[in-house]
Amino acid sequence: MSIEVVDLKKFYGEQAAIGGISFTINTGEIVGFLGPNGAGKSTTMKILTGFIPASSGSAKVCGFDVEENSIETRKRIGYLPEHNPLYLDMYVKEYLEFVGGIYKLPNIKKLVVEMIELVGLEREQRKKIGALSKGYRQRIGLAQAIIHDPEVLILDEPTSGLDPNQLAEIRDLIKRIGQTKTVMLSTHIMQEVEAICDRIIIINNGVLVADDTSKVLQASGKKQVVIVEFDADTKVFEKQLKAIPGVTKVRQLADAQNWLVESEDGHDLRKTISQTALKNSWLVLSMHTEEKSLEQVFKELTQG
């Protein structure tokens, strides 16, 4: 496996930024690392990349402990932090050659040309970084993160602040890079997670609260929501729908014929709603369950 975290903790004084999380990321996976602001995402990434030490527990990258073998792990990691640190007075090619020199890479000029082509910077390569848009600066950040051909790529909010076109371009770039590397991706954009990630890890208040695929997480939990359309407009439905065993919420929608019926205890409401409709001679025009969005799952897991 590429990343292994066991009972990782980080304290700032008496304040716990990470309260003992454990997870693994296998080779070749693209994993979304999610959580609200202050949950401990960036702290975890900084520990994995060797920027700060853990208070206790262990973290390994490609089998190497990040504290005991700091140099070996850094060779194998490409990192794009949330605030992309670039030398704005340097030219694009100049900066990438500078980064390649730090890694003591052979054939730097040829490698820089390849990186510029990979991330789509051909038209901007002779400009100063300070003259570029945020989208192009993020491309430079990705180029410097992968220039040494790392096995693991750790990206902290790589699409923050981008416009829709830039976001789509960076998303496609990450997917291409992820075909050959293990990627750990932190973001607040749920559509991005669904489009890119094979798996999702969610932490809240420094504690791991979920680790699975988006489909499994969206299907999890006991809550079921059914939207039913009747061939009538009358308040009589509300009282009788609420009397169905397991129903916790009934709400009339904007279209007066449509009702939202919710259960918290795992009941399949469709059968009991149909029986209630038949008993009361209601004509049901349509009925379907509503799948939870990933955003709803995130809220349920991180709010209370």
N, C-alpha and C positions, 0 to 999 in steps of 0.2 A: 504493500500500500504506500501511497505517496505522503499522506499526512496522518499522524496518529497523536491524538491529544487524550491524556488520562488525568482526570481529577485536577484540572488546571485551575489555579487560583491566583488572583492578583489583588493586593490590598494597597491602598494609599492611606497610610495612617490606620485608622480603624474602619475606613470606608472600603467595602468590598466592591471592586469593579467587576471581578469575575469570581463566582462563588463555588467553583468546583465543577467544571464541564468536561465531558468526555465525548469524543467522536472520532471516526476515521473517514478518510477520503481515499478511495481506490484510484489506482493509476488510470488515467484517461477519462475521469469523470469531470463534469462541469457542475459544481455545487453552489447553490445560492445560500449565502450566509446572511440571514435576516434578523432584524430586531429593531425596536424603536430607538430613538436617540438616547444615548446613555446606557444602552443595554450591555455594552462590553464588546461590541464587534471589532472596533478599531484597536482596542487594547489586545484582543486575542490575535489579531493580524500582526500587530507590532511585536508580540512575543514570538510568533512563528517566524518572523523575518529577522529576529535578533536585535530589534531596536531597543527593546526593554526586557528585563528579566522577569520571570514569573516569581511569585511569592512561594508557591509550592506546586506539586504535581509535575508532570512531564509533557513535553511536546517534541515530536520527532518528524523530520522531513526526509523522505527517502531512506529511512532507517537510521539516520543520524540524529542524536539529541541536539536541539538547537542551542543549548548552553555549553555542553561539553565539546561539541564539534561545530562551533559557530562558522568557521571559514568554509567547511565542507557543505554545510546547509546553505550558506549564502551563494555558493557556486551553483546550486541547483534550484534557486528561487529567482523568479522575476517579480518585481514588486512595483505596483503603481499606487502610491498613497492617495488619500482623499484630496489633499491639497498638493497638486502636481508640482514638485519643485524643479523649476527650469531656470537656466541662465538666460534671461531675456535679451541680453546684449550679444549673445552668440548666434551665429548663423546655424540653420538646421543641420547641414552636413558637418559643420565644425563641432557642434555639440555632440552628435552621435559618434564622431571620430574620437572625441574626448572621452566619452563613456566607454567605447571599445578599448581605448588605451588603458583605462583603469583596470579592465579585466585582462589586459595583456593579450588581446586576441590577435591572431595572425591575419594577414590580408585584410586589414581594417577597412581600407578604402572600398574594396570589392564588397565587403560585408555591409557597409553603410548603404551602398547602392541597392543591395538586395532588400534591406530593411525599408528604405524609402519607397521602393516599388511595392513591397508587401502591404504597407499601411497607407498607401495612396498619397504620398507627399511629393510626387515628381514636380508638380507645378510650383511648389512652395519651397523647394530645397535650397534655393539661393537667397532666401529672405531671412531676416533676423526673426528670432522666435517672438520677440516682443511685438512684431507687426502682424502676427497671426491671430486668427479667431480662436476661441476656446476649443472648438471642435478639432482644429488642426493641432493645437497644443496637446490635446489628449492623444492624438495619433503619435506625436513625438514621445509622449510618456509611455505609450505601449511599445513603441520601437525600442526605447532604452531598456524596457523591462524584458524584452525577448532577444536583444542583440547577442547575448552570450548563450543562446539556445538552452534555456533552463528547462528542467523537467516539470517544474511546478510554477504556476502563475497565480499570484495573489493580487486581486484588484479591489481597491476600496473606493466605492462610488465612482466608477469610471465614466458614467454618463451624466453626472450631476451638472445641471445648468446648461445642458445642450438643447438646441432647438430640435423639433421632430425629425428633420432631415439628418442632422448630425447624429442624433440618437440612433436612427436606423442604420446609418453607416458604421458607427462604432460597434453596434450590436452584431452586425454581420461579420465585422472583422474579428470580434471575440469568438464567434462561432467557428470561423475558419481556423483560428489559432487553436481552439479547443479540440480540434480533430486530432492533434498530435501531442497535446499537453494536458496535464491535470490543472484545472482552473477552479480557484476559490473566489467567488464573486460576492461582494457586499453591495446591496442596492436597496432603495426604497420603492423602486418602480416594479410593481407586480407583473405587468405585462412583459417586462423584460425577463423576469424570472421564468415565467411560463414559456416564453419563446426560446430561451437559451438553456436553462438548467435541467440536468438529469435528476437532480435531487435537491431537497431544501432542508437546511438546518435553521431553526429559529431559536434565538435566545432572548430572555427577558429578565431584566434586573440581575444580569450575570449568571443566570441559570438556564440550562437547555430545556426547552419546552416542546420541541418537535424535531423529528429527523425522519423524513420520508419523501416520496415523490409527491408532486403537486396533486395528482389525481387521487392518491390515497388520502392526503390531508383534506381535500375538498369533500371526500366521501365520508370522512370521519365524524365522530360526534353523534349525539342522539337526536339532535334537532332535525325535523323534517318540515319542509314548507310545501304546501299544495296550493296551486291556483286553480279555482273552479269557477266556471261560467254557467250561470243559470239563465233560463229563458223567462226572466221576470225581474222586476225591480221592486223589492219590498224588504223592509227591515225585519220581517218575520224570520228570515234566515239566521240572523245573528244569534238570537237566543238559542235556537235549536242546534246550530253548529257548535256553540260553546258547550252544550250538554253532551257532546260526543266524548266518550272516555279517552283520555290522553291529550285532548285539545287544550292548549294553554293560551292561544291567542287567535282572535278572529277580527279581520279588518276588511271593510269594504274599500275597493280600489276606485281609482278615478272613473273608470267605466263602471257604472252602477251595477251591471250584471256580473262583474268579476269580484270574487272574494279571496282573500288570503287566509289560509287556515294553517296553524302552526302547532307542532307537537314537540315536546322536549324529551319524551321517554322512549323514543324508538318505534312508536306505533306506525304502521303503514296506514295512513289516514284515507287512502283512496277507497279502500273497501268499505270502511265504516261510513264515509261520506256518501258513497253510492247507495248503501243500505238505508241511510237516513233520507236521502232524496226519494228513493222508491216508496218508503213508508209515508212520506208527506206529499207524494205525487208531484214532486218537483222535476222539471225537465232539465237534465244536465246537458249543456251544449259542448263543453270541453272540460278537461281536467288534466293537469300535469304537475309533476314535482319540479321544484326550482332548485337547481344545483348551487351550492354555496360558491361564491367567488373566492379566489385566493386572498383577496383583500379582507373579506369577511372572516376567513379562517385566521388570518393574521390578527385581526382585532379581537376575536374571541380568545386567542392564546396570550395576548399581551395587554389586554385591558381587564384587570381584576381577575 
